[in-house]
Amino acid sequence: MRTRRLEVSVTFDERRGYVATAPELRAPVVALSLSSLRRRVEIALLPDDVEVKLVLDALAKRERDRRRQQTTQMAR
């Protein structure tokens, strides 16, 4: 089976978390973390074998960076 690449647009909503949209998805996919979001998108596209690339907008990048910084500070 061939793996195809799928780019998924991601934004961040304070009330819902990360929100993914793509023409191949029937409805937006929502998750609290980017790793969960990737898994949910892959599950939504079963049985296709896809390589999911998350394309983050400015809001999603800002939230990802904020969470990374928080984790780094907690590790100190």
NORZI-V231178 format. One record per residue. N is the residue number from 0. RES is the residue in one small letter. BURIAL is b if it has 9 or more other C-alpha atoms within 8 Angstrom, else e. D_CENTER is the distance of its C-alpha to the mean C-alpha in Angstrom with 1 decimal. Layout:
BEGIN
N:RES:BURIAL:D_CENTER  N:RES:BURIAL:D_CENTER
END
This chain:
BEGIN
0:m:e:24.2  1:r:e:22.4  2:t:e:18.8  3:r:e:17.3  4:r:e:14.5  5:l:e:12.0  6:e:b:10.2  7:v:b:7.5  8:s:b:7.9  9:v:b:5.7  10:t:b:8.3  11:f:b:9.4  12:d:e:12.2  13:e:e:14.6  14:r:e:15.6  15:r:b:12.6  16:g:b:9.8  17:y:b:6.3  18:v:b:6.8  19:a:b:5.8  20:t:b:9.1  21:a:b:11.2  22:p:e:14.8  23:e:e:14.5  24:l:b:12.8  25:r:e:15.6  26:a:e:13.8  27:p:b:10.7  28:v:b:8.3  29:v:b:8.1  30:a:b:7.5  31:l:b:9.1  32:s:e:7.3  33:l:e:4.4  34:s:e:6.7  35:s:b:7.2  36:l:b:4.1  37:r:b:4.9  38:r:e:8.4  39:r:b:8.5  40:v:b:7.7  41:e:b:10.3  42:i:e:12.6  43:a:e:12.6  44:l:b:13.8  45:l:e:16.5  46:p:e:19.1  47:d:e:17.9  48:d:b:17.2  49:v:b:14.2  50:e:e:12.6  51:v:b:8.9  52:k:e:8.4  53:l:b:5.4  54:v:e:7.9  55:l:b:7.8  56:d:b:10.7  57:a:e:13.3  58:l:b:12.4  59:a:b:8.9  60:k:b:10.8  61:r:e:13.6  62:e:b:11.9  63:r:e:10.4  64:d:e:14.0  65:r:e:15.7  66:r:e:14.3  67:r:e:15.3  68:q:e:18.6  69:q:e:19.2  70:t:e:18.7  71:t:e:21.1  72:q:e:23.6  73:m:e:23.7  74:a:e:24.5  75:r:e:27.5
END
